[in-house]
Amino acid sequence: MMAEEELLKPGENTLKEMQPYIFDLIDQLNNILTQNEDLLTQNGLARRISVTLSIMTLHRYYPDIFMKEVWNDVLQIVEELKKIPQITNQLNDLLADVDKLNELKKEAGI
């Protein structure tokens, strides 16, 4: 075991493990927003995604806060995106990130 791992509190390693998935999730949502802005505006999601992305970006280095403050909004947005047939084929990577983050969230006990 490395010295820095010994200094971590339980769950801290899992929180660190979340960061790349959070960063990728932000990128995925941003790409979906920019590529489908008109469609998302018609469906009433563009502004909501934009605001949520701002909050996600603010908390991206603090996975515990990210999960407590914005995660439920992210899950609701993902469910809404799944209902738009033109976007469903763009969701594979985003859904993989969501699944992994849900798994890590559970491991971290958040």
MOVEN-V78025 format. One record per helix or strand. SS is the DSSP state (H for helix, E for strand). FROM is the first residue (numbers start at 1). TO is the last residue. If there is no record, write none. Layout:
SS/FROM/TO
SS/FROM/TO
//
This chain:
H/3/7
H/12/35
H/37/42
H/46/58
H/63/69
H/71/82
H/88/90
H/92/108
//
